[in-house]
Amino acid sequence: MGIVVVGGHTRNIGKTTVVEQILRATADLRWTAMKITQFGHGVCSANGEPCDCDTGDHTVAISEERSRDRGTDTSRMLAAGSERVLWVRTRQGQLAEAMPRIRRELASATNMLFESNSVLRFLKPDLYLAVLDEAVVDFKPSALRYLDRADIVLTADGRLPRPEAWPGVSAALLHNKPVYALGHALPAQIEQAVRTKCAGMT
């Protein structure tokens, strides 16, 4: 089994689009896809949108996507060709409580594709893709923590962000990493990297 992680420094910068592109290009690898959302601090536990609805009544929620046409991130993943799609929601900093279920899913999956940074605390993927957009100032601590582990970087123009884009984020973390442009289709080099890491592990 192969494990691929797609992460990024913040929300709404194209992570789900990259996940969709991987699924469409390599559907024969029989993916289980998983989106992980940490709620609290103004992020909704129901839909991942900004809000103040977190009540603290639960720490983990896991649901399986059944619809291909709802327009949500998980629905898009299912429509793109994933055999199964799960949405894991945990309170900020409490992903460990969901890991027993996540590991059970890993044990039964042919190949696993995560949209998450935080899962890198618990798993060593076969391939980690980091999506970066220097036009967006926010940089999550979890993204910074694991940035040096990225195997491939994707940006809007296929170039590494300027060193001054994010104060406190060292350009050395991205030194010598291959960079590709976000576009309408998955770059052939990334498809090949995914297949090299996962096709022989099924």
C-alpha positions in Angstrom: 0.0 0.0 0.0 1.2 3.5 -0.8 0.4 6.6 1.2 0.3 10.1 -0.5 -0.3 13.3 1.4 -1.3 16.6 -0.1 -0.9 19.6 2.2 -0.5 23.3 2.1 0.2 26.3 4.2 -3.5 27.4 4.5 -7.0 26.9 3.2 -8.4 27.6 -0.2 -5.1 27.5 -2.2 -5.8 24.4 -4.4 -5.1 21.4 -2.2 -8.4 19.6 -3.1 -7.8 20.4 -6.8 -4.5 18.6 -6.6 -6.1 15.6 -4.9 -8.8 15.5 -7.6 -6.1 15.6 -10.3 -4.2 12.7 -8.7 -7.4 10.7 -8.4 -8.4 11.2 -12.0 -4.9 10.5 -13.4 -4.4 7.3 -11.3 -7.8 6.0 -10.6 -6.6 2.5 -11.4 -4.6 2.6 -8.1 -7.9 2.1 -6.2 -7.6 5.0 -3.7 -9.2 5.6 -0.4 -9.1 9.4 0.1 -9.3 11.1 3.4 -9.8 14.8 4.2 -8.8 15.9 7.7 -10.2 19.1 9.2 -9.2 20.4 12.7 -12.1 22.5 14.0 -12.2 25.1 16.7 -10.6 28.5 16.6 -13.4 29.7 14.3 -13.6 26.7 12.0 -16.9 24.8 11.8 -17.0 21.1 12.8 -19.9 20.5 10.4 -18.6 21.9 7.1 -15.1 23.3 7.7 -16.1 26.9 7.0 -15.3 29.8 9.3 -17.8 30.2 12.1 -18.1 30.2 15.9 -20.3 27.1 16.3 -17.7 24.9 18.1 -19.4 23.8 21.3 -16.7 21.4 22.6 -19.3 18.6 22.9 -17.1 16.1 20.9 -13.5 15.8 19.8 -13.7 13.5 16.7 -16.3 13.0 14.0 -15.8 10.7 11.0 -18.2 10.4 8.0 -18.1 8.6 4.7 -19.0 10.6 1.6 -21.8 8.9 -0.5 -22.6 11.7 -3.0 -20.7 12.7 -6.1 -22.6 15.8 -6.8 -22.9 17.9 -3.6 -20.0 20.2 -4.5 -18.1 19.7 -1.2 -14.4 18.8 -1.1 -15.2 15.2 -0.2 -17.9 14.9 -2.9 -15.4 16.2 -5.5 -12.9 13.5 -4.4 -15.5 10.8 -4.9 -16.5 12.2 -8.3 -12.8 12.3 -9.3 -12.5 8.5 -8.9 -11.7 7.6 -5.3 -13.2 4.3 -4.3 -14.0 5.6 -0.8 -13.8 9.1 0.7 -13.8 9.8 4.5 -14.0 13.2 6.2 -12.3 13.2 9.6 -12.9 16.2 11.9 -11.1 16.6 15.2 -10.6 19.5 17.6 -7.4 21.5 17.2 -4.4 19.5 18.3 -6.4 16.3 19.0 -5.9 14.3 15.8 -4.3 11.5 17.9 -7.8 10.5 19.1 -8.8 9.7 15.5 -5.6 7.8 14.6 -6.9 4.3 15.7 -9.7 4.6 13.1 -7.4 6.1 10.5 -5.0 3.2 11.0 -7.8 0.7 10.5 -8.7 2.4 7.3 -5.1 2.2 6.2 -5.0 -1.5 6.9 -7.8 -2.1 4.5 -7.0 0.4 1.8 -5.2 -0.5 -1.5 -3.6 3.0 -1.6 -4.4 6.0 0.7 -4.5 9.7 -0.3 -4.7 12.3 2.5 -5.5 16.0 2.3 -3.9 17.1 5.5 -0.7 18.5 7.1 -1.4 17.3 10.6 -1.4 13.6 9.7 2.4 13.9 9.0 2.8 13.9 12.8 1.7 10.3 12.9 2.5 8.9 9.5 5.5 8.8 7.1 4.0 9.0 3.6 5.6 7.6 0.5 5.1 11.0 -1.1 4.3 14.4 0.4 3.1 17.3 -1.9 3.0 20.8 -0.5 0.8 23.4 -2.2 2.0 27.0 -1.6 0.6 30.4 -2.7 2.7 33.4 -1.8 -0.2 35.7 -2.4 -1.9 34.3 0.8 -0.2 35.5 4.0 -1.5 32.9 6.4 0.9 30.1 7.2 -0.4 27.3 9.5 2.1 26.1 12.1 1.4 22.5 11.1 2.5 23.4 7.5 5.7 25.0 8.7 6.5 22.2 11.0 6.6 19.7 8.1 7.6 21.8 5.1 11.1 20.4 4.9 9.6 17.0 4.5 7.9 17.9 1.2 9.0 15.8 -1.8 7.3 18.1 -4.3 6.1 21.7 -4.2 3.3 23.1 -6.3 2.8 26.8 -6.8 0.7 29.0 -9.1 3.6 29.8 -11.5 5.9 26.8 -10.9 8.5 28.8 -9.1 9.4 28.7 -5.4 8.0 31.6 -3.4 10.2 34.6 -2.8 12.1 34.5 0.5 10.3 37.6 1.7 6.8 36.1 1.1 6.4 34.8 4.6 8.5 36.3 7.4 9.8 33.5 9.6 9.6 30.9 6.9 13.2 30.0 5.8 13.8 29.5 2.1 16.2 26.8 3.1 13.3 24.6 3.9 12.5 24.4 0.2 16.0 24.2 -1.1 16.5 21.8 -4.0 12.9 20.6 -4.0 11.2 20.0 -7.4 8.6 22.6 -8.1 5.6 22.4 -10.6 2.9 24.8 -11.6 -0.7 24.3 -10.5 -2.9 23.9 -13.7 -5.8 22.2 -15.3 -4.1 18.8 -15.2 -1.7 17.0 -13.0 1.9 17.4 -14.3 3.2 14.2 -15.8 6.2 14.1 -13.5 3.9 14.1 -10.5 1.7 11.3 -11.9 4.9 9.3 -12.5 6.1 9.9 -9.0 2.8 8.8 -7.5 2.8 5.6 -9.7 6.4 4.9 -8.8 5.6 5.1 -5.1 2.3 3.4 -5.1 1.7 1.1 -8.1 4.2 -1.5 -7.0 2.8 -1.5 -3.4 -0.8 -2.7 -4.2 
